[in-house]
Each structure stands twice: as C-alpha cells, then as structure tokens.
Amino acid sequence: MQIRPLTEAEMTSASQLVRQVLGEHVEATYPEEAKSAFYAFIEPENLNRMRAENEAILIGCGDEMGLHACGLIRSGGHIGFLAVEPGFQRRGWKHCCMHSVRHVLNSIP
C-alpha cells in the first residue's frame, strides 16, 4: 500500500472513486443542488487545477491494482473529501489516508 500525492494523470481515477463512494452512501440524501455543486468540485479538470495552483493537496492510497482511497486537503487545512473504495473499507485504508492527511496538515504553517 502506497500513500502519495496524486498526479495529474490520476485526477480522473480520484473523481470516479469519490463519485462511487458518494453514490453508494449519501447521494440519495443530498439535494440536487448540493450534488451538482459537489460533482462540479470533483471534476478531474477542477481537481487538477486546484492541485496545479497549490489550492489543494490530493493524496491517494493504492497498490498494484490501482487507487483505492483518496483525500483532498484545501489550502488552510480544510479537508475537502476522503473516500475509500467500498471493497476496501474496513481494511485500514481510511486510517492510512487520515494518517497522511494529519501529516500534511501538521506541515502547513
């Protein structure tokens, strides 16, 4: 399992993972306007723009099979999202990502 900053090439995978988790767990309870705003926020182009302009740090946890968890930390230390692929939940992936998020947050002045 690797914890690392995500690259431009991984923005689509991160966006798809967050959409999958949202769809399985909370989408039905969100108003349409909130879903639309969040989906726009997690579009690969927007994620990459935030990463490129240092507005956010995107981290991921994965293995040889791909990306299984990801998180976004906005400048100022706000957590934008943390998502773990359903098949990998309850296996320590969230803990792994949160450890990395804490490390990043502690390094922000």
DAJO-V780210 format. One record per residue. N is the residue number from 1. RES is the residue in one small letter. PSI is psi as a letter, one per 20 degrees, with the letter a starting at -180 (999 if undefined). Layout:
{{N/RES/PSI} {N/RES/PSI}}
This chain:
{{1/m/p} {2/q/p} {3/i/p} {4/r/r} {5/p/q} {6/l/q} {7/t/r} {8/e/h} {9/a/i} {10/e/j} {11/m/h} {12/t/g} {13/s/g} {14/a/g} {15/s/g} {16/q/h} {17/l/g} {18/v/g} {19/r/g} {20/q/g} {21/v/g} {22/l/g} {23/g/h} {24/e/h} {25/h/h} {26/v/i} {27/e/g} {28/a/h} {29/t/i} {30/y/p} {31/p/q} {32/e/g} {33/e/g} {34/a/g} {35/k/g} {36/s/g} {37/a/g} {38/f/g} {39/y/h} {40/a/h} {41/f/h} {42/i/j} {43/e/p} {44/p/h} {45/e/h} {46/n/g} {47/l/g} {48/n/h} {49/r/g} {50/m/g} {51/r/g} {52/a/h} {53/e/j} {54/n/k} {55/e/i} {56/a/q} {57/i/p} {58/l/p} {59/i/q} {60/g/q} {61/c/p} {62/g/a} {63/d/a} {64/e/i} {65/m/i} {66/g/a} {67/l/p} {68/h/i} {69/a/q} {70/c/q} {71/g/q} {72/l/p} {73/i/o} {74/r/q} {75/s/q} {76/g/i} {77/g/j} {78/h/p} {79/i/o} {80/g/h} {81/f/r} {82/l/p} {83/a/p} {84/v/p} {85/e/p} {86/p/g} {87/g/i} {88/f/j} {89/q/q} {90/r/k} {91/r/j} {92/g/j} {93/w/g} {94/k/g} {95/h/g} {96/c/g} {97/c/g} {98/m/h} {99/h/g} {100/s/g} {101/v/g} {102/r/g} {103/h/g} {104/v/g} {105/l/h} {106/n/h} {107/s/i} {108/i/p} {109/p/999}}
